[in-house]
C-alpha cells in the first residue's frame, strides 16, 4: 500500500494505525511533501516499510518494491534448518554476530548456502525490517561495477540518461550482501574500502559525498589470501571484511545432513509434480551417502527433484539418481571410508604437532568440523594439546 501523508479525512499515519489495529499487515509505504524526520520515525515504529518524500518517488519507489518482492520470494522458498554438529555451531555464531554491526565474511564452496546464512544474520539483526540487497559481484562488469554499487549522476558517462541509485543506497539502514566478493574489480575495491571505513561514498559523476548506514556481509568460494598474493585482492579490504568469519563445510563433511535434506527436497518435489513418493530404497540411500557432492546442497536438491520426477512408484531407486560426476564405487564399505578419513585426520594432527587449528587448515576444513570428526572417531588429542598453543 502506497499512502499519501495528507488525506481528505485524516492522514497516512492514522490509516496505518487503523490497518494494523485490524490485523492488516500489508507492506505500507508513506509518501509526502513534508519531509520531516519525526514523521518518518513515527511511521517506521508502526511498521511502515519506508517513508518517501514525493520528490524522490521516481528514484526510490521502484527499488523499494523490487527489494520487497525479493524478500517475499525468499520467505516463500523452502528452507531446511540443518541439525548436524557443524551447523549447530554455525547457528550459534549467527546468534552471536547478528545483533552487532560487524562485517561478516562467509566462506564455503559453491552451493553450500552462503546467501541463506547471510539472510539469517540479517533476519536476526536490528536491521531485520530494512532492505537485504544481494549482489553477485561476478556479474558486475569492470566498466559498470562502480555505478551499480554506488549509483551515478545523469550524464556521468555515455548512456547515463538519468540519475541512478546504486545498491549501496538501496541497502541504506539494512544489509548489503556481496556474493563472490573475490570477483570485484580492483578499482571498485578501493571505493568499497573507503565506504566501509568512512561511511561515505560518491556516485559516479557526482561532486559530493553521500552518507549511508550499511552493514556488509561478503561471501566467496575463493581463497582470498591467494588472491592477495597474486595482487588481485586488496589485503586491507580483506581485513576490513573479515571482522567476523563463518566457514561453511561442504556437504560431504556433514553426512548426517544428507538424508534429512534429501527427504525434505523429496517432499517439495512431490508437491511440485503431484506425486506420492514415500522415500528412497537401500541402494539409493547408499549412493546418496557415498557421493562426493561437489555441487553441495544445490546439487542434492537437483538430483532428488529429478529422481522424484522419474520415479513411477512410491520409492526412489538408485537408477533414477542423475549425478554430475561418477559416484564412489558401490562396493566401497562405509566402514572403509570412515577408516580412511580417520587416518587422514591422524596424519594431519601428527604433521601439525597436535595443533588442531593447523591440522584443520592442512585438511582444508573448519576447526569445528575437525572437532566433530575427532569426537566421532574417538580421537583424543589432549596430550598433544598440552604442549601446543591452539
Order of alpha helices (4+ residues) and beta strands (2+ residues): beta-beta-beta-alpha-beta-alpha-beta-alpha-alpha-beta-alpha-beta-alpha-alpha-beta-alpha-beta-beta-beta-alpha-alpha-beta-alpha-beta-alpha-alpha-beta-alpha-alpha-alpha-alpha
